[in-house]
Amino acid sequence: MSDRTIAIGDIHGYRRSLSALLDAIGPRANDTIVTLGDYVDRGPNSRGVIDRLILLQGQCRLVPLLGNHDEMMLSICRGKTELMGNWLVFGGDSTLACYGKVPEGVPREHIEFLESCRDWYETEEHFLAHGNYYSNLPLDSQPWELLRWESLRERQPFAHRSGKTAIIGHTAQKNGQVLDLGYLKCIDTWIYGDGRLTALELDSGRIWQADKGGRVSGGRQAEGGRRKGEGGTGKAEGGRGKAERGNTR
């Protein structure tokens, strides 16, 4: 069997959904699984999610990216306790309940896992990030704040200069379906709301989804093309190229 590269969207503390999804995927030693970040906050078991991802490192090649929620938790663990109030407002209260105390109750291996997370990852035909990107900048020049924090609702980018398809999360698709613009796919499908957790096999387009209860559907091909009413097209962002260049100064 050929090696697979599979992306998993924002998990947000839903260990049961993640485990069910991985059971359905059946990771193999030569597979690469790229998790797009936001492992913690909002859901009931952020600690269990990180435990499961650490275990997954022994089953396949895991490439974890850092999300904005993970960044907030990691910053607090590094001593920036002044961020605690904002973190709790944005869903950190559920993570705090898992650990008892933060940072005191966070195992060292969990901190090391978050510290190991990347900002982006690329294959021959795709690149993956948590939040957003500038279409006119090389991947290694993208601002980390943009990669983790900016939503597609704030700014929808053009196709990237590399010609590679972007696979991102962060902007929750509240209909529970993957946003497919052709040059960009968003696989955050709102597991912390009424949606699902999504995995996407990059080469084949196969999709698996798990709900909060761990019920899995999928292994099907993704529908081609973009859906109407879902964020427009690259052309709809006319004039944004200049704005992007200005924002990088």
C-alpha positions in Angstrom: 0.0 0.0 0.0 1.2 3.5 -0.8 2.1 6.0 1.9 -0.6 8.5 2.8 -0.5 12.1 4.0 -3.5 12.9 6.1 -4.5 16.2 7.7 -6.7 16.5 10.8 -8.5 19.7 11.6 -8.9 21.5 14.9 -9.5 19.0 17.7 -10.3 21.3 20.7 -10.2 18.8 23.5 -12.4 16.1 21.9 -10.3 13.0 22.6 -13.2 10.6 21.9 -13.6 12.0 18.4 -9.9 12.0 17.7 -9.5 8.3 18.8 -12.5 7.3 16.7 -11.1 9.1 13.7 -7.7 7.4 14.1 -9.3 4.0 14.5 -11.1 4.5 11.2 -8.0 5.8 9.4 -5.8 3.0 10.7 -2.4 4.8 10.7 0.5 2.9 9.2 4.2 3.3 10.0 4.9 5.1 6.6 1.9 7.4 6.8 2.3 11.1 7.6 -0.4 12.7 9.7 -0.4 16.4 10.0 -2.5 17.9 12.8 -3.4 21.5 12.1 -3.4 22.7 15.7 -5.8 23.8 18.4 -5.5 20.6 20.4 -6.7 22.3 23.6 -9.6 24.4 24.9 -13.4 24.4 24.6 -13.8 20.6 24.7 -13.8 18.2 27.7 -10.4 16.4 27.5 -7.5 18.5 26.2 -5.1 16.6 28.3 -6.4 13.3 26.7 -5.9 14.8 23.2 -2.3 15.5 23.8 -1.8 12.1 25.4 -3.3 10.5 22.3 -1.1 12.5 20.0 2.0 11.6 21.9 1.0 7.9 21.5 0.4 8.5 17.8 4.0 9.5 17.3 4.9 5.8 17.8 2.4 4.7 15.1 3.3 6.9 12.2 5.1 10.1 11.3 3.2 12.8 13.1 3.7 16.4 12.1 1.9 18.7 14.6 1.3 22.3 13.9 0.7 24.9 16.6 -2.6 26.6 16.8 -3.5 29.9 18.5 -5.1 28.2 21.5 -2.0 26.0 21.9 0.1 29.1 21.7 -1.8 30.7 24.6 -1.4 27.7 26.8 2.2 27.3 26.0 2.9 30.9 26.7 1.3 30.6 30.2 3.4 27.4 30.8 6.5 29.5 30.0 5.6 32.1 32.6 3.3 34.6 30.9 0.6 34.2 33.5 -0.8 37.6 32.7 -2.4 35.9 29.7 -4.5 33.7 32.0 -7.6 35.9 31.9 -7.8 36.1 28.1 -7.1 32.4 27.8 -9.9 31.4 30.2 -12.4 33.6 28.2 -11.4 31.8 25.0 -12.0 28.3 26.2 -9.0 27.7 28.5 -11.3 27.0 31.4 -12.0 23.5 30.2 -8.3 22.9 29.8 -7.6 24.2 33.2 -10.2 21.7 34.6 -8.3 18.8 32.9 -5.0 19.7 34.5 -6.1 21.1 37.8 -3.6 23.8 37.7 -1.8 25.5 34.8 1.2 25.6 34.5 1.9 23.5 37.6 -0.3 20.6 36.6 0.9 20.3 33.0 3.3 17.3 32.5 6.6 18.2 31.1 6.1 15.9 28.1 2.9 17.9 27.2 4.9 21.1 27.2 7.6 19.5 25.1 5.0 18.3 22.6 3.6 21.8 22.2 7.2 23.2 21.9 7.8 20.7 19.1 4.9 21.9 17.0 5.7 23.6 13.7 4.2 26.7 12.0 3.6 25.1 8.6 4.4 22.0 6.6 4.5 21.3 2.9 4.5 18.4 0.4 5.0 18.5 -3.3 1.5 19.6 -4.0 0.1 21.0 -0.7 1.1 23.2 2.2 -0.6 23.2 5.6 -1.0 25.9 8.2 -3.4 26.6 11.1 -4.9 29.9 10.2 -4.1 31.9 7.1 -1.2 33.0 4.8 -0.1 35.7 2.4 -0.3 34.5 -1.2 2.7 36.6 -2.3 5.2 35.5 0.4 7.3 32.2 0.4 6.2 29.9 3.2 9.4 30.5 5.2 8.7 34.2 5.2 5.1 34.0 6.5 4.5 35.9 9.8 3.8 33.4 12.5 1.0 35.6 13.9 -0.8 35.3 10.5 -0.3 31.5 10.3 -1.9 31.0 13.7 -4.3 33.8 14.4 -5.9 35.3 11.2 -9.3 33.9 10.2 -10.6 33.5 6.7 -13.5 35.8 7.8 -11.0 38.6 8.2 -9.2 38.1 4.9 -9.5 35.4 2.2 -6.2 35.0 0.4 -5.5 34.4 -3.2 -3.9 31.1 -4.4 -0.4 30.8 -3.1 2.5 31.8 -5.4 3.9 28.2 -5.1 0.9 26.8 -6.9 0.3 24.4 -4.0 -3.1 23.8 -2.5 -3.5 25.3 1.0 -4.9 23.0 3.8 -5.9 25.1 6.8 -8.1 25.1 9.9 -8.9 27.8 12.5 -12.0 29.2 10.7 -14.8 27.0 11.9 -17.2 25.8 9.1 -20.4 25.7 11.0 -22.2 23.5 8.5 -19.8 20.7 9.4 -18.5 20.4 5.8 -15.0 21.1 4.4 -14.7 24.5 2.7 -13.3 23.7 -0.8 -12.2 26.7 -2.9 -10.0 24.6 -5.2 -6.7 26.3 -4.2 -7.6 26.3 -0.5 -9.4 23.8 1.7 -10.4 24.6 5.3 -11.0 21.5 7.4 -12.0 23.0 10.7 -15.6 21.7 10.9 -16.6 23.0 14.3 -16.2 19.9 16.5 -16.6 22.1 19.6 -20.1 23.3 18.3 -22.6 21.2 16.4 -20.1 20.0 13.8 -17.5 17.2 13.4 -13.8 16.5 13.5 -12.4 16.1 10.0 -9.5 14.2 8.5 -8.5 14.6 4.8 -6.2 12.4 2.8 -4.4 14.9 0.6 -3.7 12.9 -2.5 -7.0 11.0 -2.9 -9.3 13.6 -1.3 -10.8 11.0 1.0 -12.6 12.5 4.0 -13.4 10.9 7.4 -15.5 12.7 10.0 -16.2 11.9 13.7 -18.9 13.5 15.9 -18.6 14.2 19.6 -19.9 10.7 20.4 -17.2 9.0 18.4 -19.4 8.0 15.5 -17.5 8.1 12.2 -18.7 8.6 8.7 -16.6 8.9 5.6 -13.7 7.3 3.9 -15.4 9.0 0.9 -14.0 11.2 -1.9 -14.3 14.9 -1.3 -16.7 16.8 -3.5 -14.8 18.8 -6.2 -15.0 22.5 -6.6 -16.3 25.2 -4.3 -19.6 25.5 -2.6 -21.7 28.5 -3.3 -22.0 31.1 -0.6 -18.8 29.9 1.2 -16.3 32.7 1.1 -16.2 33.6 -2.6 -13.3 33.2 -4.9 -9.8 34.5 -5.3 -11.0 37.1 -7.8 -13.5 38.4 -5.2 -10.5 39.6 -3.2 -9.5 42.1 -5.9 -6.8 44.6 -4.8 -5.8 42.5 -1.8 -2.4 41.7 -3.2 -1.2 45.2 -2.5 -2.8 45.1 0.9 -0.9 41.9 1.7 2.4 43.4 0.8 1.7 46.3 3.0 0.8 44.1 5.9 4.2 42.4 5.9 6.3 45.5 6.7 
